[in-house]
Amino acid sequence: MRSINCKGNLIDLTTPKVMGILNLTPDSFYDGGKYKSDKDFLLQTEKMLLEGATFIDIGAYSSRPSAKHISEEEELSRLIPVLKNILKKFPDIVISVDTFRSSVAKKSIEIGAAMINDISAGSLDKKMFATIAKLQVPYILMHMKGTPQNMQQNVTYNDLIKDILFYFSKKINALRVLGVNDLILDVGFGFSKTLDQNYELLNNLNLFKTLDLPILTGLSRKSMLYNHLNISPKEALNATTIANTIALQQGVNILRVHDVKEAMEIIKIINK
């Protein structure tokens, strides 16, 4: 059985699960600035939980292409109050914190978050791997080259699939040496990838099963969908559903989405 340990609870990933996105950033590409008050954050969290989300992924640093860099202090000031409020109202939920900073990861887990989602897989903070090993929490490693500010200038590969497999192999080995148990892989759609490269990845997601770890995909309303169709992120729910269906057919274990209800419907249909 493929499972991860979140605060003492084993979560079985043999049946795909949904991770609902809660952005605390004012400038995220789809829902930036949509939720402005504690009440907004709590209502959206409750909505996603009722719709079937197993995980809630909270991020306070926008990682969209060319996003503005913010300080650690600003990230914490956005994140910590909301995290505390959500855990106060929903003490048993599984919160993933989307951060590449080890100090933010440490503080989040101490408050009650259950896992860390790192867009840089330890590349932007050399202390991250050791911090995760000490915290012993599930860790999502995403593939990206460079930083959110310059990643779209880093799209050259010898062989896209092989290069990303090698990237993950090195990271997994380093984490295993440190004694980290629960790892989840995210190929990083839209991060250091051209439109065609994103679709090559989507067509070959099953090849990453060779690494024998759960796979998470973040395809929700991304530019690879809406740019290709010449529509806006707000109009990209149908495209997201199609892409997520393809991902599940390739063996993906977690769908990271803005729209939980629709993602749960895909899983129910696929499982049937």
C-alpha positions as CSV (number, residue, x, y, z in Angstrom):
1,M,0.0,0.0,0.0
2,R,1.3,3.4,-0.9
3,S,0.6,5.8,2.0
4,I,2.1,8.9,3.6
5,N,2.2,9.7,7.3
6,C,0.6,13.0,8.2
7,K,0.7,13.8,11.9
8,G,0.4,10.2,12.8
9,N,-2.4,9.4,10.3
10,L,-1.6,7.2,7.3
11,I,-3.2,8.6,4.1
12,D,-3.6,5.9,1.4
13,L,-2.6,7.2,-2.0
14,T,-3.5,4.1,-4.0
15,T,-6.8,5.9,-4.5
16,P,-6.1,9.4,-5.9
17,K,-6.6,12.3,-3.6
18,V,-7.3,16.0,-4.1
19,M,-5.2,18.9,-2.7
20,G,-7.2,22.2,-2.7
21,I,-5.2,25.4,-3.3
22,L,-5.5,28.3,-0.9
23,N,-3.4,31.3,-2.1
24,L,-2.7,34.0,0.4
25,T,-0.9,36.1,-2.3
26,P,-2.3,39.2,-3.9
27,D,-0.7,38.4,-7.3
28,S,-1.3,34.7,-8.0
29,F,-2.2,34.1,-11.7
30,Y,-5.8,32.9,-11.0
31,D,-7.1,33.8,-7.6
32,G,-4.6,36.4,-6.4
33,G,-6.3,38.8,-4.0
34,K,-9.6,36.9,-4.2
35,Y,-9.6,36.1,-0.4
36,K,-9.0,39.2,1.7
37,S,-10.2,38.5,5.2
38,D,-9.9,35.7,7.8
39,K,-13.6,34.9,7.1
40,D,-12.8,34.5,3.3
41,F,-10.0,32.1,4.0
42,L,-12.0,30.0,6.5
43,L,-15.0,29.8,4.1
44,Q,-12.9,28.8,1.2
45,T,-11.2,26.1,3.3
46,E,-14.5,24.8,4.5
47,K,-15.9,24.7,1.0
48,M,-12.9,22.7,-0.3
49,L,-13.1,20.3,2.7
50,L,-16.8,19.7,2.1
51,E,-16.2,19.1,-1.6
52,G,-13.7,16.3,-0.7
53,A,-10.2,17.7,-0.4
54,T,-7.8,15.5,1.6
55,F,-5.2,18.3,1.7
56,I,-5.3,22.1,1.8
57,D,-2.1,23.7,0.3
58,I,-1.5,27.1,1.6
59,G,1.0,29.4,-0.1
60,A,2.1,33.0,0.8
61,Y,4.7,33.4,-1.9
62,S,3.5,33.7,-5.5
63,S,5.6,31.5,-7.8
64,R,4.0,32.4,-11.1
65,P,6.5,33.4,-13.9
66,S,8.1,36.8,-13.1
67,A,6.3,37.1,-9.8
68,K,7.6,39.7,-7.4
69,H,10.1,38.4,-4.9
70,I,9.1,39.0,-1.2
71,S,11.0,38.7,2.0
72,E,10.8,35.9,4.5
73,E,9.2,38.3,7.0
74,E,6.5,39.2,4.5
75,E,5.8,35.5,3.7
76,L,5.5,34.7,7.4
77,S,3.3,37.7,8.1
78,R,0.9,36.5,5.4
79,L,1.0,32.9,6.3
80,I,1.1,32.4,10.1
81,P,-2.1,34.2,11.1
82,V,-4.1,32.4,8.5
83,L,-2.5,29.1,9.3
84,K,-3.3,29.5,13.0
85,N,-6.9,30.5,12.3
86,I,-7.6,27.6,10.0
87,L,-6.1,25.1,12.4
88,K,-8.2,26.6,15.2
89,K,-11.4,26.0,13.3
90,F,-10.4,22.8,11.6
91,P,-7.8,21.1,14.0
92,D,-7.8,17.8,12.2
93,I,-7.2,18.9,8.6
94,V,-4.0,18.1,6.7
95,I,-2.3,21.3,5.7
96,S,0.5,21.5,3.2
97,V,2.5,24.7,3.2
98,D,3.9,25.8,-0.1
99,T,7.3,27.3,0.6
100,F,10.9,27.0,-0.4
101,R,12.3,28.5,2.8
102,S,13.4,26.1,5.6
103,S,12.6,28.6,8.4
104,V,9.0,29.0,7.1
105,A,8.7,25.3,6.8
106,K,9.9,24.8,10.4
107,K,7.6,27.4,11.8
108,S,4.6,26.1,9.8
109,I,5.0,22.5,11.0
110,E,5.5,23.7,14.6
111,I,2.2,25.5,14.4
112,G,0.4,22.4,13.1
113,A,0.9,22.0,9.3
114,A,1.5,18.5,8.2
115,M,3.6,18.6,5.1
116,I,5.8,20.9,2.9
117,N,5.4,21.6,-0.8
118,D,8.7,23.0,-2.2
119,I,8.8,24.4,-5.7
120,S,12.6,24.3,-5.7
121,A,13.1,20.8,-4.2
122,G,15.7,22.3,-1.8
123,S,17.6,24.2,-4.5
124,L,16.7,27.7,-3.2
125,D,17.5,26.9,0.5
126,K,20.4,24.6,1.3
127,K,19.0,24.0,4.8
128,M,15.7,22.6,3.6
129,F,16.6,18.9,3.3
130,A,18.1,18.8,6.8
131,T,15.1,20.7,8.1
132,I,12.7,18.2,6.5
133,A,14.8,15.3,7.9
134,K,14.5,16.8,11.4
135,L,10.8,17.5,11.1
136,Q,10.0,14.0,9.5
137,V,7.1,15.2,7.5
138,P,6.0,14.4,3.9
139,Y,7.9,16.5,1.4
140,I,6.7,17.4,-2.1
141,L,9.7,18.0,-4.5
142,M,8.9,19.9,-7.6
143,H,11.1,20.3,-10.7
144,M,12.1,23.8,-11.6
145,K,15.3,25.4,-12.9
146,G,16.4,28.8,-11.6
147,T,13.9,30.9,-9.6
148,P,10.3,32.0,-10.3
149,Q,11.7,35.3,-11.5
150,N,13.9,33.7,-14.3
151,M,12.6,30.1,-14.7
152,Q,11.1,30.8,-18.1
153,Q,14.6,31.6,-19.4
154,N,15.7,28.1,-18.3
155,V,13.9,25.8,-20.7
156,T,16.8,24.0,-22.4
157,Y,17.2,20.3,-21.9
158,N,19.3,17.5,-23.5
159,D,16.3,15.2,-23.1
160,L,13.4,16.6,-21.1
161,I,12.1,13.3,-19.5
162,K,15.6,11.9,-18.8
163,D,16.9,15.2,-17.4
164,I,13.9,15.5,-15.0
165,L,14.2,11.8,-14.0
166,F,17.9,12.4,-13.2
167,Y,17.1,15.6,-11.3
168,F,14.7,13.7,-9.1
169,S,17.0,10.7,-8.6
170,K,19.7,12.9,-7.2
171,K,17.3,14.7,-4.9
172,I,15.7,11.5,-3.7
173,N,19.0,9.9,-2.9
174,A,20.2,12.9,-0.9
175,L,16.9,12.9,1.1
176,R,17.1,9.1,1.7
177,V,20.6,9.4,3.1
178,L,19.2,12.0,5.6
179,G,16.4,9.5,6.6
180,V,13.4,11.3,5.0
181,N,10.6,8.7,4.4
182,D,7.6,10.3,2.7
183,L,8.4,11.9,-0.6
184,I,6.0,13.0,-3.4
185,L,7.1,14.2,-6.9
186,D,5.8,17.1,-8.9
187,V,7.2,17.5,-12.5
188,G,6.4,21.2,-12.3
189,F,4.0,22.0,-15.1
190,G,4.7,25.6,-16.2
191,F,8.0,25.9,-14.3
192,S,11.0,26.1,-16.7
193,K,9.0,24.5,-19.5
194,T,7.7,25.7,-22.9
195,L,4.2,24.9,-24.0
196,D,5.3,21.9,-26.0
197,Q,7.5,20.6,-23.1
198,N,4.5,20.8,-20.8
199,Y,2.5,18.5,-23.1
200,E,5.4,16.2,-23.6
201,L,5.5,15.8,-19.8
202,L,1.7,15.3,-19.6
203,N,2.0,12.5,-22.3
204,N,4.8,10.8,-20.4
205,L,3.9,11.1,-16.7
206,N,3.7,7.4,-16.3
207,L,7.5,7.2,-16.9
208,F,8.0,8.9,-13.5
209,K,6.3,5.9,-11.8
210,T,9.7,4.1,-12.3
211,L,10.9,6.2,-9.3
212,D,8.3,4.4,-7.2
213,L,7.0,7.4,-5.4
214,P,3.6,9.1,-5.4
215,I,3.1,11.8,-8.0
216,L,1.3,15.1,-7.6
217,T,0.3,17.3,-10.6
218,G,-0.5,20.9,-10.6
219,L,-2.3,21.6,-13.9
220,S,-5.2,23.7,-12.6
221,R,-6.0,26.6,-14.9
222,K,-2.4,26.9,-16.0
223,S,-1.1,28.9,-19.0
224,M,-0.3,25.6,-20.9
225,L,-4.1,25.2,-21.1
226,Y,-5.5,28.7,-21.4
227,N,-2.8,30.0,-23.8
228,H,-3.1,27.0,-26.1
229,L,-6.9,27.6,-26.2
230,N,-6.6,31.4,-26.4
231,I,-8.9,31.8,-23.3
232,S,-8.4,33.3,-19.8
233,P,-7.6,31.3,-16.6
234,K,-11.2,31.9,-15.5
235,E,-12.4,30.1,-18.6
236,A,-10.0,27.2,-18.2
237,L,-12.0,24.8,-15.9
238,N,-13.0,22.5,-18.7
239,A,-9.5,22.3,-20.0
240,T,-8.2,21.6,-16.4
241,T,-10.7,18.7,-16.1
242,I,-9.4,17.2,-19.4
243,A,-5.8,17.6,-18.4
244,N,-6.4,16.1,-14.9
245,T,-8.2,13.2,-16.5
246,I,-5.1,12.5,-18.7
247,A,-2.9,12.8,-15.6
248,L,-5.0,10.3,-13.6
249,Q,-4.9,7.8,-16.5
250,Q,-1.1,8.1,-16.4
251,G,-1.2,7.0,-12.7
252,V,-1.0,10.3,-10.8
253,N,-1.8,10.1,-7.1
254,I,-2.7,13.7,-6.1
255,L,-4.4,16.5,-8.1
256,R,-3.5,20.0,-6.8
257,V,-6.5,22.1,-7.9
258,H,-8.4,25.3,-7.4
259,D,-11.7,23.5,-8.1
260,V,-12.1,20.6,-5.7
261,K,-15.6,19.4,-6.6
262,E,-14.8,18.9,-10.3
263,A,-11.5,17.1,-9.4
264,M,-13.4,14.7,-7.1
265,E,-15.9,14.0,-9.9
266,I,-13.0,13.0,-12.2
267,I,-11.6,10.6,-9.6
268,K,-15.0,9.0,-9.0
269,I,-15.5,8.5,-12.8
270,I,-12.0,7.1,-13.3
271,N,-12.3,4.8,-10.2
272,K,-15.6,3.4,-11.5
